[in-house]
Every structure is written in C-alpha cells, then in structure tokens.
Amino acid sequence: MRDSADIIVIGAGIAGVSAAAELAAYGSVMLLEMESLPAYHATGRSAAFFAPAYGNQVVRGITAASEHFYRSPPAEFCEQQLIRPRDCLFIAREDQLASLQAMQRDNPLLQAISAATAYQQVPILAPHYLAAAMRDDRGGDLDVDAVLQAYLRLFRRRGGHLATRQRVRAMQWHQDCWRVQSDTGSFSAAVVVNAAGAWADGIAALAGLSGLGIVPMRRTVLLIDPPENVDISCWPLVLDVDEEFYFKPDAGQLLISPADESPSAPCDAQPEELDVAIAVDRFEKATGLDVGRVNHRWAGLRSFADDRTFVVGFDPRAEGFFWLAGQGGYGVQSAPGLAQLTMSLVTGSRPVGAFATVLDYRDEVAPDRLIAQS
Ligand SMILES: Cc1cc2nc3c(=O)[nH]c(=O)nc-3n(C[C@H](O)[C@H](O)[C@H](O)COP(=O)(O)OP(=O)(O)OC[C@H]3O[C@@H](n4cnc5c(N)ncnc54)[C@H](O)[C@@H]3O)c2cc1C
C-alpha cells in the first residue's frame, strides 16, 4: 500500500480518531492503526466516566470545553445520547479530611454533603468509614463506543481513510514531507500527528527525536456482582479523595478499581493478581461487604507526562511533527476539546462556541515545556 495525504495521524484510539475527524474538514487525512480495530488499547478499556472535577486545572478546563458537545452533540454527528447523568461522590475518612478541603478549594462547584446523606446515597458504605463527602452533580457515564463510531463516521464522510494492521515502523523527513513506513505500506504527508497513546515516545524515537518522558501506567478494573436485592442503578461513582480506589454501577454490576498506577512498557496490558487483590481489599474495607467472585477483570495503560498535563502541539525540533499524547486518565472526557485544539494548531482555524476556550491552554500543553527538561 502506498499513499500520500496532507496529514497522517498515527493511532486510532479516541485521540487519533477524534482529531483525524476534525482535521479531515481541512485536508486529506490518513489514519494509521497497528491493531485490526480502533480503540483496542486504552480507549476500549476505560471506565467511561465524565468527571469534570478530575485532574489538574488544564485537564478540567479542556474537559469543561468538551461538556457541551457531549451533552448536546450536533444532530449530524450523532443522534444518540452520549452521556448519562451520574453524580460523582468524593469520599474521605477522618485521616483524609485535609485532602477533601484542598479539593474543595480547587473546585468551588463541588457540594459538601454530610456523611449521613452519603450513606443514604450509597448504603453499602461501612458504618464509621466515612467522615465527609463532596458531590459533583455534573458527572456522567459516557458511551465511548457511540462517541468513537460517530467520530469515525464523520471522518469517513469527510473523505478520511483509516488503515488498520499498519504498525508504523520507520519514518523520515525527506523533501518537505514525512515518509512513513508501516508493516505493508508506505505513506507520506507534510504533517504527522503522534496519537499513539502509550507508544507516543516510541513514535518520536522513530522520527529521530528524544521522547518527552510520557510514561504508561497500568490501571486495573474488575466487575463484581452487586449486593443482592439492591437497586444500584442510581448510585454515584464513588471515588476515594486520595484516589486509593473507586467503584460505580456498570450495566447491572459493580465496577471497582484499586486506582493503581504502575509504570509499564507500552504493551497489551493485563491485570496482575496483586492489583486485583488490592481492589477487593480496599472495596471490602470501605463497604464491609465480602467480594465472593470477580466476574471479569481487565487492565489498560494511562499515559502521563511528568506534570500530568496533556501534550499537544508541534515539536519545535522537527518540522511537521505534532504531539497529541499524555491523555492520562482523562482522554475520553476531554477528547472533543483536544481534537478541536489539534485542528486549530495544525490548520490555523479557530474553534468556535464552547470550544473557543481550548486555545487558552495552548502554552500549558505545548511539548516545549518538556523538551527543556528532556
Ligand atoms: C482502566 C482505565 C480507566 C479509564 N477511565 C477513564 C474514564 O473514566 N474517563 C476518561 O476520560 N478516561 C479514562 N481513561 C483514560 C482513557 O482511556 C485514555 O486517556 C484514552 O483512551 C487515551 O486515548 P489515546 O487515543 O491517546 O490512546 P489509545 O486508545 O491507547 O490509542 C493509541 C493507539 O495508537 C496505536 N498505536 C500505537 N503505536 C502505533 C504504531 N507504531 N503504529 C500504528 N498505531 C499505533 C495503538 O494501537 C492504539 O490503538 C481510563 C483508562 C484506563 C486504562
């Protein structure tokens, strides 16, 4: 396979697919994915939650810019509901009260609620476990597959081409464009967007650049049966304020995570027994319940830059090399905003409406900040 386009996007997770769809309005775009299907890695393994109070100020800002799109997507994008409301409850034990106060200072929209109210909302919390809690009523469950499919449809309508089973193995800047070599193809474009998730630093190495220190971290998730004869469907997502664990209803089961962050090489991540045991232990301590059986378990890689802020922008060391990486644990909820920012920085267009604010963060997400340190 041999092809040329204006822009090549490497990686068909939510980042690459959404950015490719927006960029396709401005020129020809080729989206290269090493797996046989999009979203095989982090995107297909997320907890699918929209948590506006999660992450640092830049993450929250770009998530906020994405909210309107998720709540009211344009009809031509998707007629399905993309987000279903679900509160997010940040809980604290006595020894965690300082963390809760710090969080509230940072997020004035969070509502302090009494422990009694929290127990009413989530009756399985163990008596005396909880000292205080805060509620965020802007949270929700995202339909990740619906978002991904809608972006893919938009991409194709705009003439974009997705090539799967095309692992990028080499690339070289030659005569004003990147020549990109994959397993079976050769592609060229003046701009390459590196949306390779856990592999982002590796793609930079192929381009002859040192990496930016983007570290994949494994996170584990389990599904267990809910307590018998209890309707859990309206429970909030319950998140320990220091992120030691979280749980939430998931299609009739309870999804729980030890909120682990174990550095990993980029790979097809699998759950470790120890992390599964830690998840069960923390959940049991917080609820007093016995977890009889784990119905399903999986793990995925969340990739972070050192400052836990997204990495979006042209690399000043190499012409036409654009980073869209370091989405950490927020890459789904922020994808529409990040795609608009990418479109704007690559094409010079201006995001409009609720997306306009993403440009405010262009310096904070620029790769330059990490190059100075690397
Ligand atoms: C357990 C878990 C829970 C999470 N929960 C949430 C949540 O509730 N809300 C939220 O917003 N986020 C959540 N996240 C984070 C979110 O999933 C990620 O931030 C997001 O999916 C990252 O998207 P991505 O496209 O950058 O990466 P990926 O989805 O990993 O996509 C990168 C793609 O690049 C491809 N690729 C890599 N190298 C090459 C190459 N050489 N050639 C071609 N293709 C290549 C890969 O195959 C992959 O498909 C969670 C993540 C995990 C693991």
The ligand as an SDF file (V2000), in Angstrom:
LIG
                    3D

 53 58  0  0  0  0  0  0  0  0999 V2000
   -8.7840    1.3570   33.3450 C   0  0  0  0  0  0  0  0  0  0  0  0
   -8.8800    2.7260   32.7120 C   0  0  0  0  0  0  0  0  0  0  0  0
   -9.9180    3.5650   33.0860 C   0  0  0  0  0  0  0  0  0  0  0  0
  -10.0470    4.8160   32.4720 C   0  0  0  0  0  0  0  0  0  0  0  0
  -11.1530    5.5800   32.7650 N   0  0  0  0  0  0  0  0  0  0  0  0
  -11.3410    6.7420   32.1150 C   0  0  0  0  0  0  0  0  0  0  0  0
  -12.5310    7.4900   32.3250 C   0  0  0  0  0  0  0  0  0  0  0  0
  -13.4040    7.0930   33.0860 O   0  0  0  0  0  0  0  0  0  0  0  0
  -12.6810    8.6830   31.6520 N   0  0  0  0  0  0  0  0  0  0  0  0
  -11.7200    9.1310   30.7760 C   0  0  0  0  0  0  0  0  0  0  0  0
  -11.8910   10.2110   30.1930 O   0  0  0  0  0  0  0  0  0  0  0  0
  -10.5850    8.4210   30.5510 N   0  0  0  0  0  0  0  0  0  0  0  0
  -10.3790    7.2490   31.1870 C   0  0  0  0  0  0  0  0  0  0  0  0
   -9.2560    6.5360   30.9630 N   0  0  0  0  0  0  0  0  0  0  0  0
   -8.2030    7.1070   30.1160 C   0  0  0  0  0  0  0  0  0  0  0  0
   -8.5180    6.9790   28.6470 C   0  0  0  0  0  0  0  0  0  0  0  0
   -8.9080    5.6650   28.3600 O   0  0  0  0  0  0  0  0  0  0  0  0
   -7.2650    7.3900   27.8570 C   0  0  0  0  0  0  0  0  0  0  0  0
   -6.8090    8.6670   28.2650 O   0  0  0  0  0  0  0  0  0  0  0  0
   -7.5720    7.4690   26.3670 C   0  0  0  0  0  0  0  0  0  0  0  0
   -8.2360    6.3130   25.9270 O   0  0  0  0  0  0  0  0  0  0  0  0
   -6.2920    7.6650   25.5850 C   0  0  0  0  0  0  0  0  0  0  0  0
   -6.6290    7.6320   24.2210 O   0  0  0  0  0  0  0  0  0  0  0  0
   -5.4880    7.5150   23.1270 P   0  0  0  0  0  0  0  0  0  0  0  0
   -6.1650    7.5260   21.8160 O   0  0  0  0  0  0  0  0  0  0  0  0
   -4.4410    8.5190   23.4200 O   0  0  0  0  0  0  0  0  0  0  0  0
   -4.7730    6.1020   23.4150 O   0  0  0  0  0  0  0  0  0  0  0  0
   -5.1490    4.6280   22.8870 P   0  0  0  0  0  0  0  0  0  0  0  0
   -6.6000    4.3630   22.9970 O   0  0  0  0  0  0  0  0  0  0  0  0
   -4.2330    3.6840   23.5880 O   0  0  0  0  0  0  0  0  0  0  0  0
   -4.7980    4.7020   21.3410 O   0  0  0  0  0  0  0  0  0  0  0  0
   -3.4730    4.7280   20.8620 C   0  0  0  0  0  0  0  0  0  0  0  0
   -3.4640    3.9050   19.5970 C   0  0  0  0  0  0  0  0  0  0  0  0
   -2.2010    4.0190   18.9530 O   0  0  0  0  0  0  0  0  0  0  0  0
   -1.9570    2.7920   18.3080 C   0  0  0  0  0  0  0  0  0  0  0  0
   -0.5220    2.6960   18.0020 N   0  0  0  0  0  0  0  0  0  0  0  0
    0.4990    2.6910   18.8820 C   0  0  0  0  0  0  0  0  0  0  0  0
    1.6750    2.5730   18.2340 N   0  0  0  0  0  0  0  0  0  0  0  0
    1.3830    2.5070   16.9210 C   0  0  0  0  0  0  0  0  0  0  0  0
    2.1820    2.3750   15.7440 C   0  0  0  0  0  0  0  0  0  0  0  0
    3.5320    2.2700   15.7970 N   0  0  0  0  0  0  0  0  0  0  0  0
    1.5650    2.3370   14.5340 N   0  0  0  0  0  0  0  0  0  0  0  0
    0.2020    2.4420   14.4480 C   0  0  0  0  0  0  0  0  0  0  0  0
   -0.6010    2.5480   15.5390 N   0  0  0  0  0  0  0  0  0  0  0  0
   -0.0130    2.5920   16.7580 C   0  0  0  0  0  0  0  0  0  0  0  0
   -2.4220    1.7690   19.3320 C   0  0  0  0  0  0  0  0  0  0  0  0
   -2.6530    0.5030   18.7600 O   0  0  0  0  0  0  0  0  0  0  0  0
   -3.6700    2.4220   19.8770 C   0  0  0  0  0  0  0  0  0  0  0  0
   -4.8440    1.9810   19.2080 O   0  0  0  0  0  0  0  0  0  0  0  0
   -9.0880    5.2650   31.5230 C   0  0  0  0  0  0  0  0  0  0  0  0
   -8.0440    4.4170   31.1510 C   0  0  0  0  0  0  0  0  0  0  0  0
   -7.9320    3.1540   31.7320 C   0  0  0  0  0  0  0  0  0  0  0  0
   -6.8200    2.2400   31.2770 C   0  0  0  0  0  0  0  0  0  0  0  0
  1  2  1  0
  2  3  1  0
  2 52  2  0
  3  4  2  0
  4  5  1  0
  4 50  1  0
  5  6  2  0
  6  7  1  0
  6 13  1  0
  7  8  2  0
  7  9  1  0
  9 10  1  0
 10 11  2  0
 10 12  1  0
 12 13  2  0
 13 14  1  0
 14 15  1  0
 14 50  1  0
 15 16  1  0
 16 17  1  0
 16 18  1  0
 18 19  1  0
 18 20  1  0
 20 21  1  0
 20 22  1  0
 22 23  1  0
 23 24  1  0
 24 25  2  0
 24 26  1  0
 24 27  1  0
 27 28  1  0
 28 29  2  0
 28 30  1  0
 28 31  1  0
 31 32  1  0
 32 33  1  0
 33 34  1  0
 33 48  1  0
 34 35  1  0
 35 36  1  0
 35 46  1  0
 36 37  1  0
 36 45  1  0
 37 38  2  0
 38 39  1  0
 39 40  1  0
 39 45  2  0
 40 41  1  0
 40 42  2  0
 42 43  1  0
 43 44  2  0
 44 45  1  0
 46 47  1  0
 46 48  1  0
 48 49  1  0
 50 51  2  0
 51 52  1  0
 52 53  1  0
M  END
$$$$
